Amino acid sequence: MIKNLGQLISHLATKAGIPAEDQHLKDILSNAELTKVTLHSDLVKALDDNLLSVDAAADNHPTIGAKYKAEALNAYDKVMARVMDELELDEETKTELTGVKSSYKRFEALAAKIKDLKTAKANAGSKEEKTGLQKQIDDLLEAVRVAKVEKDDEKGKV
């Protein structure tokens, strides 16, 4: 446990990646007066807990990780909002999707909604096409019937 200023400086230097053989560090730590300055454990703990090394930060310290994750996902959410606008989704669907709290789950919900819309559109297109084709068939059958009637009328006249 760190009890004096010399130990704290040594600990922080190690945490910062400064080798114990560093001449500047040796010069500071050689001052005997540093060992006479005692430190309260709360101060040492606060300094140690809140000063991160690059390695500790890279290991995704919870506070730092949350900050950068939020920044990345906020940008992602803006892109999702733009995509929803470009897809011309109705307000009810947009509200439903933005109600999903997790950005990852919102992406999954949007993908499912796109799939549903594509299926609905494909089915609607097929139905319209079937209706159009059925009308063409009916028109052709009517033309055949009329032609047959006209042919029968022509036969009757002869």
C-alpha positions, 0 to 999 in steps of 0.5 A, spaced: 500 500 500 502 506 498 504 511 504 508 516 502 509 521 496 515 517 493 511 511 493 506 514 489 510 517 484 514 511 483 507 507 482 504 512 477 510 512 473 510 505 473 503 505 471 505 510 465 510 506 463 516 509 465 521 504 466 524 504 473 531 505 470 529 512 467 534 517 470 529 523 471 525 518 475 531 516 479 533 523 480 526 525 483 525 519 487 532 520 490 530 526 494 529 523 501 524 528 503 518 525 498 518 519 503 517 524 509 510 526 506 505 521 508 498 521 504 491 519 506 489 512 503 483 516 500 487 521 496 491 515 493 485 511 492 482 517 488 488 518 484 489 511 482 482 509 480 481 515 476 488 516 472 488 511 467 494 508 463 493 507 455 493 500 457 487 500 462 483 505 457 484 500 451 482 494 455 475 498 455 474 502 462 467 502 463 466 509 463 471 510 457 467 504 453 460 507 455 462 514 452 465 511 446 460 506 445 455 512 445 458 516 440 459 511 435 451 508 436 449 515 436 452 516 429 449 509 427 442 511 430 442 518 425 444 513 419 438 509 421 433 515 422 436 517 415 435 510 412 428 510 415 426 517 411 429 514 405 425 508 405 419 513 406 416 509 412 410 511 415 410 515 422 407 509 426 413 504 423 418 510 425 415 511 432 415 503 433 422 502 431 425 508 434 421 505 441 426 500 441 432 502 446 438 498 443 441 500 437 442 493 435 435 491 436 433 497 432 437 494 426 434 487 427 427 490 427 428 495 421 431 489 417 425 485 419 420 491 417 424 491 411 423 484 409 415 484 411 414 490 406 418 487 401 413 481 402 407 485 402 409 489 396 411 483 392 404 480 394 401 486 392 404 486 385 403 479 384 395 480 386 395 486 381 398 482 376 394 477 376 388 481 376 391 485 370 392 478 367 385 475 368 382 481 365 386 480 359 384 473 359 376 475 360 377 480 354 380 475 350 375 470 352 369 475 350 373 477 343 372 469 342 365 469 344 363 475 340 367 472 334 364 465 334 357 469 335 359 473 329 361 467 325 355 463 327 351 469 325 354 469 318 353 461 317 346 463 319 345 468 313 349 463 308 
